[in-house]
Amino acid sequence: MNFSGGAKRYINVGVWAVAERTTRGSQGVNVTYGLIPTSLLRIICASCGTDLKSAADWAELHARHGQEIYVHNYNLRSRDKHLSEGDMVIVLNDEASGKFGKHWQGPVTVLRVKSPYSYLVDMGDGRVRNVHANKMIKI
């Protein structure tokens, strides 16, 4: 039989596996395959060692390219929120629970910037809350 490309490797491994299962010891393997293999994995690695290296290189290249596309698409619509003291915002109420519990409250006033994304907000009823920028919308 004449096989092209990598089909011969897979058929040889298949023949080895059949011969190994049908005979006891290594005589059948010697007759069928011409050598005494130590394991199926060693035969596969010996027959396609360079192919595994090129496949790993290809996978790494395509994974890196896919990651770059993901980052580019994410950055198209991502924006930083920077608020300053005195800005009017509406705040997501996380204190309520249940199916219809979370509602937007406001307008409220930013009292102080604690860090680039954390703000002290005057809720209007005497309470002051520490709120993250993701939970606020500037109005």
Backbone as JSON Lines, residues from 0, in Angstrom:
{"i":0,"aa":"M","n":[0.83,-1.19,0.0],"ca":[0.0,0.0,0.0],"c":[0.87,1.24,0.0]}
{"i":1,"aa":"N","n":[0.39,2.26,-0.67],"ca":[1.13,3.52,-0.74],"c":[0.26,4.6,-0.11]}
{"i":2,"aa":"F","n":[0.71,5.14,1.01],"ca":[-0.02,6.19,1.71],"c":[0.74,7.49,1.58]}
{"i":3,"aa":"S","n":[0.01,8.57,1.47],"ca":[0.67,9.87,1.35],"c":[0.61,10.61,2.68]}
{"i":4,"aa":"G","n":[1.57,11.49,2.9],"ca":[1.56,12.37,4.07],"c":[1.68,11.61,5.38]}
{"i":5,"aa":"G","n":[0.89,12.04,6.36],"ca":[0.99,11.48,7.7],"c":[0.12,10.28,7.94]}
{"i":6,"aa":"A","n":[-0.63,9.84,6.92],"ca":[-1.52,8.7,7.14],"c":[-0.74,7.45,7.5]}
{"i":7,"aa":"K","n":[0.46,7.28,6.93],"ca":[1.26,6.09,7.2],"c":[1.62,5.98,8.67]}
{"i":8,"aa":"R","n":[1.9,7.1,9.31],"ca":[2.25,7.07,10.72],"c":[1.1,6.54,11.56]}
{"i":9,"aa":"Y","n":[-0.1,7.03,11.29],"ca":[-1.25,6.62,12.08],"c":[-1.61,5.17,11.83]}
{"i":10,"aa":"I","n":[-1.45,4.74,10.59],"ca":[-1.72,3.33,10.29],"c":[-0.69,2.44,10.96]}
{"i":11,"aa":"N","n":[0.58,2.85,10.95],"ca":[1.62,2.07,11.63],"c":[1.34,1.95,13.12]}
{"i":12,"aa":"V","n":[0.91,3.04,13.74],"ca":[0.58,3.0,15.16],"c":[-0.6,2.08,15.39]}
{"i":13,"aa":"G","n":[-1.59,2.14,14.5],"ca":[-2.76,1.26,14.61],"c":[-2.38,-0.2,14.47]}
{"i":14,"aa":"V","n":[-1.5,-0.5,13.52],"ca":[-1.04,-1.88,13.33],"c":[-0.29,-2.34,14.57]}
{"i":15,"aa":"W","n":[0.55,-1.47,15.13],"ca":[1.27,-1.83,16.35],"c":[0.3,-2.14,17.48]}
{"i":16,"aa":"A","n":[-0.74,-1.28,17.62],"ca":[-1.69,-1.48,18.71],"c":[-2.43,-2.8,18.55]}
{"i":17,"aa":"V","n":[-2.83,-3.15,17.32],"ca":[-3.52,-4.42,17.09],"c":[-2.59,-5.58,17.37]}
{"i":18,"aa":"A","n":[-1.34,-5.49,16.89],"ca":[-0.39,-6.57,17.11],"c":[-0.1,-6.74,18.59]}
{"i":19,"aa":"E","n":[0.01,-5.66,19.33],"ca":[0.3,-5.73,20.75],"c":[-0.84,-6.39,21.51]}
{"i":20,"aa":"R","n":[-2.07,-6.13,21.09],"ca":[-3.23,-6.67,21.8],"c":[-3.45,-8.13,21.46]}
{"i":21,"aa":"T","n":[-3.06,-8.57,20.25],"ca":[-3.37,-9.93,19.84],"c":[-2.29,-10.93,20.2]}
{"i":22,"aa":"T","n":[-1.1,-10.49,20.55],"ca":[-0.02,-11.43,20.88],"c":[0.43,-11.2,22.31]}
{"i":23,"aa":"R","n":[1.04,-12.24,22.85],"ca":[1.63,-12.1,24.18],"c":[3.13,-11.91,24.02]}
{"i":24,"aa":"G","n":[3.67,-10.97,24.78],"ca":[5.09,-10.71,24.68],"c":[5.39,-9.8,23.52]}
{"i":25,"aa":"S","n":[6.68,-9.81,23.08],"ca":[7.08,-8.87,22.05],"c":[7.32,-9.53,20.7]}
{"i":26,"aa":"Q","n":[7.08,-10.84,20.55],"ca":[7.34,-11.48,19.27],"c":[6.44,-10.92,18.18]}
{"i":27,"aa":"G","n":[5.17,-10.78,18.43],"ca":[4.25,-10.28,17.42],"c":[4.58,-8.86,17.01]}
{"i":28,"aa":"V","n":[5.02,-8.08,17.97],"ca":[5.39,-6.7,17.67],"c":[6.63,-6.68,16.8]}
{"i":29,"aa":"N","n":[7.61,-7.55,17.11],"ca":[8.82,-7.61,16.29],"c":[8.49,-8.0,14.86]}
{"i":30,"aa":"V","n":[7.6,-8.97,14.69],"ca":[7.24,-9.41,13.35],"c":[6.48,-8.31,12.62]}
{"i":31,"aa":"T","n":[5.53,-7.67,13.32],"ca":[4.68,-6.68,12.66],"c":[5.39,-5.37,12.44]}
{"i":32,"aa":"Y","n":[6.04,-4.86,13.46],"ca":[6.56,-3.49,13.38],"c":[8.07,-3.44,13.17]}
{"i":33,"aa":"G","n":[8.77,-4.5,13.51],"ca":[10.21,-4.53,13.28],"c":[11.05,-4.05,14.44]}
{"i":34,"aa":"L","n":[10.45,-3.67,15.59],"ca":[11.21,-3.25,16.75],"c":[10.38,-3.51,18.01]}
{"i":35,"aa":"I","n":[11.04,-3.39,19.13],"ca":[10.35,-3.59,20.4],"c":[10.04,-2.22,20.99]}
{"i":36,"aa":"P","n":[8.81,-1.76,20.9],"ca":[8.47,-0.45,21.45],"c":[8.28,-0.53,22.95]}
{"i":37,"aa":"T","n":[8.55,0.57,23.61],"ca":[8.36,0.6,25.06],"c":[6.97,1.13,25.42]}
{"i":38,"aa":"S","n":[6.45,2.03,24.62],"ca":[5.1,2.54,24.86],"c":[4.56,3.16,23.58]}
{"i":39,"aa":"L","n":[3.27,3.27,23.52],"ca":[2.62,3.87,22.36],"c":[3.01,5.35,22.23]}
{"i":40,"aa":"L","n":[3.12,6.05,23.35],"ca":[3.48,7.46,23.33],"c":[4.88,7.67,22.74]}
{"i":41,"aa":"R","n":[5.81,6.78,23.07],"ca":[7.17,6.92,22.54],"c":[7.19,6.73,21.03]}
{"i":42,"aa":"I","n":[6.36,5.82,20.51],"ca":[6.29,5.63,19.06],"c":[5.7,6.86,18.39]}
{"i":43,"aa":"I","n":[4.63,7.41,18.96],"ca":[4.01,8.59,18.38],"c":[4.99,9.76,18.38]}
{"i":44,"aa":"C","n":[5.71,9.97,19.48],"ca":[6.66,11.07,19.56],"c":[7.83,10.88,18.6]}
{"i":45,"aa":"A","n":[8.29,9.64,18.43],"ca":[9.4,9.38,17.52],"c":[8.99,9.6,16.07]}
{"i":46,"aa":"S","n":[7.75,9.25,15.73],"ca":[7.33,9.36,14.34],"c":[6.94,10.77,13.94]}
{"i":47,"aa":"C","n":[6.54,11.62,14.91],"ca":[6.12,12.98,14.54],"c":[6.68,14.01,15.5]}
{"i":48,"aa":"G","n":[7.93,13.87,15.89],"ca":[8.55,14.81,16.83],"c":[8.65,16.21,16.29]}
{"i":49,"aa":"T","n":[9.06,16.37,15.05],"ca":[9.15,17.71,14.48],"c":[7.77,18.29,14.24]}
{"i":50,"aa":"D","n":[6.8,17.44,13.93],"ca":[5.44,17.92,13.71],"c":[4.84,18.48,15.0]}
{"i":51,"aa":"L","n":[5.14,17.85,16.14],"ca":[4.64,18.36,17.42],"c":[5.23,19.73,17.73]}
{"i":52,"aa":"K","n":[6.5,19.92,17.42],"ca":[7.14,21.21,17.65],"c":[6.52,22.29,16.77]}
{"i":53,"aa":"S","n":[6.32,21.98,15.51],"ca":[5.72,22.98,14.62],"c":[4.27,23.23,14.99]}
{"i":54,"aa":"A","n":[3.55,22.21,15.46],"ca":[2.16,22.41,15.89],"c":[2.11,23.29,17.14]}
{"i":55,"aa":"A","n":[3.05,23.1,18.06],"ca":[3.09,23.94,19.26],"c":[3.41,25.38,18.9]}
{"i":56,"aa":"D","n":[4.35,25.58,17.96],"ca":[4.68,26.94,17.52],"c":[3.48,27.61,16.85]}
{"i":57,"aa":"W","n":[2.77,26.85,16.01],"ca":[1.59,27.38,15.33],"c":[0.52,27.76,16.36]}
{"i":58,"aa":"A","n":[0.28,26.89,17.34],"ca":[-0.74,27.16,18.36],"c":[-0.37,28.4,19.18]}
{"i":59,"aa":"E","n":[0.89,28.55,19.52],"ca":[1.32,29.73,20.29],"c":[1.13,31.01,19.49]}
{"i":60,"aa":"L","n":[1.48,30.97,18.21],"ca":[1.32,32.14,17.35],"c":[-0.15,32.54,17.23]}
{"i":61,"aa":"H","n":[-1.02,31.58,17.0],"ca":[-2.43,31.88,16.85],"c":[-3.09,32.29,18.16]}
{"i":62,"aa":"A","n":[-2.63,31.74,19.27],"ca":[-3.16,32.16,20.57],"c":[-2.78,33.61,20.85]}
{"i":63,"aa":"R","n":[-1.55,33.97,20.55],"ca":[-1.11,35.36,20.75],"c":[-1.91,36.31,19.86]}
{"i":64,"aa":"H","n":[-2.13,35.92,18.61],"ca":[-2.9,36.75,17.68],"c":[-4.35,36.89,18.16]}
{"i":65,"aa":"G","n":[-4.94,35.79,18.63],"ca":[-6.31,35.85,19.15],"c":[-6.43,36.75,20.36]}
{"i":66,"aa":"Q","n":[-5.43,36.71,21.22],"ca":[-5.42,37.58,22.41],"c":[-5.34,39.05,22.0]}
{"i":67,"aa":"E","n":[-4.51,39.36,21.0],"ca":[-4.4,40.73,20.53],"c":[-5.73,41.24,19.96]}
{"i":68,"aa":"I","n":[-6.44,40.39,19.24],"ca":[-7.75,40.77,18.69],"c":[-8.74,41.0,19.82]}
{"i":69,"aa":"Y","n":[-8.72,40.14,20.84],"ca":[-9.62,40.28,21.99],"c":[-9.37,41.6,22.7]}
{"i":70,"aa":"V","n":[-8.11,41.93,22.94],"ca":[-7.75,43.18,23.63],"c":[-8.18,44.38,22.8]}
{"i":71,"aa":"H","n":[-7.95,44.33,21.5],"ca":[-8.33,45.44,20.63],"c":[-9.84,45.67,20.67]}
{"i":72,"aa":"N","n":[-10.62,44.61,20.55],"ca":[-12.08,44.75,20.57],"c":[-12.59,45.22,21.92]}
{"i":73,"aa":"Y","n":[-11.98,44.79,23.01],"ca":[-12.39,45.24,24.33],"c":[-12.12,46.73,24.5]}
{"i":74,"aa":"N","n":[-10.95,47.16,24.04],"ca":[-10.55,48.56,24.22],"c":[-11.32,49.53,23.34]}
{"i":75,"aa":"L","n":[-12.05,49.04,22.33],"ca":[-12.84,49.92,21.49],"c":[-13.91,50.66,22.29]}
{"i":76,"aa":"R","n":[-14.52,49.97,23.27],"ca":[-15.64,50.56,23.99],"c":[-15.38,50.8,25.47]}
{"i":77,"aa":"S","n":[-14.22,50.44,25.97],"ca":[-13.94,50.67,27.38],"c":[-13.5,52.11,27.6]}
{"i":78,"aa":"R","n":[-14.02,52.71,28.64],"ca":[-13.69,54.09,28.95],"c":[-13.46,54.22,30.46]}
{"i":79,"aa":"D","n":[-12.54,55.09,30.82],"ca":[-12.3,55.38,32.23],"c":[-13.35,56.37,32.72]}
{"i":80,"aa":"K","n":[-13.76,56.18,33.98],"ca":[-14.66,57.14,34.62],"c":[-13.83,57.93,35.62]}
{"i":81,"aa":"H","n":[-13.71,59.22,35.4],"ca":[-13.03,60.08,36.35],"c":[-14.0,61.18,36.75]}
{"i":82,"aa":"L","n":[-14.34,61.17,38.03],"ca":[-15.26,62.17,38.57],"c":[-14.49,63.1,39.49]}
{"i":83,"aa":"S","n":[-15.05,64.26,39.7],"ca":[-14.42,65.21,40.62],"c":[-15.44,65.65,41.66]}
{"i":84,"aa":"E","n":[-14.95,66.31,42.69],"ca":[-15.83,66.76,43.78],"c":[-16.89,67.71,43.24]}
{"i":85,"aa":"G","n":[-18.13,67.5,43.7],"ca":[-19.24,68.34,43.28],"c":[-20.01,67.82,42.08]}
{"i":86,"aa":"D","n":[-19.52,66.76,41.42],"ca":[-20.25,66.19,40.29],"c":[-21.55,65.56,40.75]}
{"i":87,"aa":"M","n":[-22.56,65.68,39.91],"ca":[-23.85,65.04,40.19],"c":[-23.87,63.69,39.48]}
{"i":88,"aa":"V","n":[-24.22,62.64,40.23],"ca":[-24.25,61.28,39.7],"c":[-25.51,60.57,40.18]}
{"i":89,"aa":"I","n":[-25.83,59.45,39.52],"ca":[-26.82,58.53,40.08],"c":[-26.06,57.28,40.49]}
{"i":90,"aa":"V","n":[-26.52,56.64,41.56],"ca":[-25.8,55.54,42.2],"c":[-26.67,54.3,42.2]}
{"i":91,"aa":"L","n":[-26.08,53.14,41.91],"ca":[-26.79,51.87,41.99],"c":[-26.92,51.47,43.44]}
{"i":92,"aa":"N","n":[-28.15,51.2,43.89],"ca":[-28.42,50.83,45.27],"c":[-28.19,49.33,45.42]}
{"i":93,"aa":"D","n":[-27.07,48.95,46.03],"ca":[-26.75,47.54,46.26],"c":[-27.36,47.0,47.56]}
{"i":94,"aa":"E","n":[-27.88,47.88,48.4],"ca":[-28.38,47.44,49.7],"c":[-29.66,46.64,49.57]}
{"i":95,"aa":"A","n":[-30.48,46.94,48.57],"ca":[-31.74,46.21,48.4],"c":[-31.45,44.86,47.77]}
{"i":96,"aa":"S","n":[-32.31,43.9,48.07],"ca":[-32.15,42.57,47.5],"c":[-33.47,42.12,46.9]}
{"i":97,"aa":"G","n":[-33.42,41.02,46.22],"ca":[-34.63,40.49,45.6],"c":[-34.64,40.73,44.11]}
{"i":98,"aa":"K","n":[-35.71,40.27,43.49],"ca":[-35.79,40.33,42.04],"c":[-35.83,41.76,41.52]}
{"i":99,"aa":"F","n":[-36.55,42.63,42.17],"ca":[-36.67,44.01,41.74],"c":[-35.97,44.96,42.7]}
{"i":100,"aa":"G","n":[-34.98,44.48,43.45],"ca":[-34.39,45.26,44.52],"c":[-33.42,46.34,44.1]}
{"i":101,"aa":"K","n":[-32.55,46.08,43.13],"ca":[-31.51,47.05,42.79],"c":[-32.09,48.14,41.88]}
{"i":102,"aa":"H","n":[-31.99,49.37,42.35],"ca":[-32.48,50.51,41.59],"c":[-31.42,51.6,41.61]}
{"i":103,"aa":"W","n":[-31.51,52.49,40.66],"ca":[-30.63,53.65,40.64],"c":[-31.21,54.74,41.51]}
{"i":104,"aa":"Q","n":[-30.38,55.35,42.35],"ca":[-30.79,56.43,43.25],"c":[-30.09,57.72,42.83]}
{"i":105,"aa":"G","n":[-30.77,58.8,43.0],"ca":[-30.09,60.04,42.72],"c":[-31.03,61.11,42.22]}
{"i":106,"aa":"P","n":[-30.52,62.22,41.89],"ca":[-29.1,62.56,41.81],"c":[-28.48,62.77,43.19]}
{"i":107,"aa":"V","n":[-27.22,62.38,43.29],"ca":[-26.45,62.57,44.52],"c":[-25.17,63.32,44.16]}
{"i":108,"aa":"T","n":[-24.46,63.79,45.17],"ca":[-23.27,64.62,44.96],"c":[-22.01,63.89,45.42]}
{"i":109,"aa":"V","n":[-20.96,63.97,44.62],"ca":[-19.66,63.42,45.0],"c":[-19.02,64.39,45.98]}
{"i":110,"aa":"L","n":[-18.71,63.9,47.2],"ca":[-18.1,64.75,48.22],"c":[-16.58,64.78,48.12]}
{"i":111,"aa":"R","n":[-16.0,63.58,47.94],"ca":[-14.54,63.51,47.97],"c":[-14.05,62.34,47.12]}
{"i":112,"aa":"V","n":[-12.92,62.5,46.49],"ca":[-12.29,61.44,45.71],"c":[-11.32,60.72,46.64]}
{"i":113,"aa":"K","n":[-11.6,59.43,46.97],"ca":[-10.71,58.68,47.86],"c":[-9.54,58.07,47.09]}
{"i":114,"aa":"S","n":[-9.82,57.54,45.91],"ca":[-8.81,56.98,45.02],"c":[-9.34,57.16,43.6]}
{"i":115,"aa":"P","n":[-8.58,56.81,42.59],"ca":[-9.05,57.07,41.23],"c":[-10.42,56.47,40.9]}
{"i":116,"aa":"Y","n":[-10.85,55.41,41.57],"ca":[-12.13,54.79,41.25],"c":[-13.04,54.62,42.46]}
{"i":117,"aa":"S","n":[-12.71,55.24,43.57],"ca":[-13.52,55.16,44.78],"c":[-13.87,56.56,45.26]}
{"i":118,"aa":"Y","n":[-15.17,56.78,45.54],"ca":[-15.66,58.12,45.86],"c":[-16.56,58.09,47.08]}
{"i":119,"aa":"L","n":[-16.5,59.16,47.89],"ca":[-17.47,59.36,48.96],"c":[-18.61,60.19,48.38]}
{"i":120,"aa":"V","n":[-19.85,59.68,48.57],"ca":[-21.02,60.28,47.95],"c":[-22.03,60.64,49.03]}
{"i":121,"aa":"D","n":[-22.58,61.85,48.96],"ca":[-23.66,62.29,49.85],"c":[-24.97,61.81,49.24]}
{"i":122,"aa":"M","n":[-25.67,60.92,49.97],"ca":[-26.88,60.31,49.44],"c":[-28.1,61.23,49.53]}
{"i":123,"aa":"G","n":[-27.99,62.34,50.16],"ca":[-29.09,63.3,50.23],"c":[-29.97,63.16,51.46]}
{"i":124,"aa":"D","n":[-29.91,62.05,52.16],"ca":[-30.72,61.84,53.36],"c":[-29.85,61.79,54.61]}
{"i":125,"aa":"G","n":[-28.65,62.37,54.51],"ca":[-27.76,62.41,55.66],"c":[-26.71,61.31,55.65]}
{"i":126,"aa":"R","n":[-26.84,60.34,54.78],"ca":[-25.87,59.24,54.71],"c":[-24.76,59.6,53.72]}
{"i":127,"aa":"V","n":[-23.56,59.13,54.04],"ca":[-22.41,59.26,53.14],"c":[-21.91,57.85,52.86]}
{"i":128,"aa":"R","n":[-21.83,57.48,51.58],"ca":[-21.42,56.13,51.18],"c":[-20.13,56.18,50.38]}
{"i":129,"aa":"N","n":[-19.36,55.13,50.52],"ca":[-18.18,54.93,49.69],"c":[-18.62,54.09,48.49]}
{"i":130,"aa":"V","n":[-18.5,54.66,47.28],"ca":[-19.03,54.0,46.08],"c":[-17.94,53.89,45.03]}
{"i":131,"aa":"H","n":[-17.88,52.73,44.37],"ca":[-16.93,52.52,43.28],"c":[-17.47,53.17,42.01]}
{"i":132,"aa":"A","n":[-16.58,53.57,41.11],"ca":[-16.97,54.27,39.88],"c":[-17.87,53.41,38.99]}
{"i":133,"aa":"N","n":[-17.74,52.08,39.06],"ca":[-18.58,51.2,38.24],"c":[-20.05,51.27,38.65]}
{"i":134,"aa":"K","n":[-20.33,51.72,39.87],"ca":[-21.7,51.79,40.38],"c":[-22.3,53.18,40.24]}
{"i":135,"aa":"M","n":[-21.66,54.06,39.44],"ca":[-22.15,55.42,39.29],"c":[-22.24,55.81,37.81]}
{"i":136,"aa":"I","n":[-23.19,56.69,37.51],"ca":[-23.31,57.27,36.18],"c":[-23.37,58.79,36.36]}
{"i":137,"aa":"K","n":[-22.51,59.47,35.64],"ca":[-22.47,60.94,35.73],"c":[-23.66,61.51,34.94]}
{"i":138,"aa":"I","n":[-24.31,62.5,35.56],"ca":[-25.44,63.14,34.87],"c":[-25.15,64.61,34.63]}
